[in-house]
Amino acid sequence: MTDNENQYAVLPFSNGQDYWAIAESGDWSADNRTGRQAAADLLRVMTFQDAPHLLGFVVKAMMTKGRFGGVEAGFCQAIAEAAVE
């Protein structure tokens, strides 16, 4: 698989079966940007693979982690913005 194909096939923030393998930095603004980038990555892969179910996998993994910080807030905001475009 080429790098170009890979960007549409693999979620860069997942790790095997962990669909939310993102560490927080402790800097809310930076974490928010990280979350927004994760949302953009997810939307790109979901669209390319016609796989909207991936959102459920990511949200379940996020809930399992039991935290809601800047990364998660940025992710949810970006997904919400995409939903109402």
C-alpha positions as a printed Julia matrix, in Angstrom:
85×3 Matrix{Float64}:
   0.0    0.0    0.0
   1.37   3.41  -0.92
   1.55   6.29   1.57
  -1.22   8.01  -0.37
  -3.48   4.95  -0.15
  -2.54   4.42   3.49
  -3.82   7.86   4.53
  -7.3    6.75   3.46
  -7.14   3.24   4.88
  -5.62   3.57   8.35
  -6.6    5.73  11.3
  -3.32   7.26  12.46
  -4.56   7.57  16.04
  -5.6    3.92  16.46
  -3.41   1.14  17.75
  -4.6   -2.29  16.72
  -8.04  -2.7   18.25
  -7.72   0.47  20.37
  -9.56   3.06  18.33
  -8.65   5.93  20.68
  -4.91   5.7   21.34
  -4.23   9.4   21.8
  -2.22  10.73  24.71
  -3.02  14.09  26.23
  -0.26  16.68  26.48
  -1.8   18.67  29.3
  -2.07  21.76  27.08
  -5.79  22.25  26.36
  -5.25  24.2   23.13
  -2.75  21.72  21.72
  -4.94  18.8   22.78
  -7.95  20.44  21.16
  -6.05  20.74  17.88
  -5.03  17.09  18.19
  -8.66  16.09  18.65
  -9.77  18.15  15.68
  -7.08  16.49  13.55
  -8.23  13.06  14.73
 -11.77  13.96  13.64
 -10.51  15.04  10.21
  -8.57  11.77   9.91
 -11.62   9.75  10.91
 -13.91  11.57   8.49
 -11.43  11.04   5.65
 -11.12   7.3    6.33
 -14.86   6.83   6.92
 -15.64   8.53   3.61
 -13.0    6.67   1.62
 -13.95   3.27   3.05
 -17.7    3.98   3.2
 -17.44   2.96   6.85
 -19.54   5.24   9.07
 -19.52   2.55  11.77
 -15.95   3.59  12.6
 -17.36   6.57  14.49
 -19.08   4.17  16.89
 -15.83   2.26  17.43
 -14.0    5.49  18.23
 -16.7    6.79  20.59
 -16.87   3.45  22.42
 -13.09   3.46  22.87
 -13.22   7.07  24.04
 -15.89   6.21  26.63
 -13.91   3.18  27.82
 -10.94   5.45  28.58
 -13.2    7.45  30.89
 -11.75  10.86  30.23
 -13.03  13.96  28.46
 -10.3   16.53  28.03
  -9.11  18.81  25.28
  -8.51  16.01  22.77
 -12.02  14.64  23.15
 -13.6   18.11  23.13
 -11.79  19.04  19.92
 -12.76  15.74  18.33
 -16.45  16.08  19.23
 -16.58  19.72  18.13
 -15.07  18.92  14.73
 -17.44  15.97  14.19
 -20.4   18.18  15.15
 -19.27  20.92  12.76
 -18.95  18.38   9.93
 -22.43  17.04  10.71
 -24.09  20.42  10.19
 -22.14  21.57   7.15
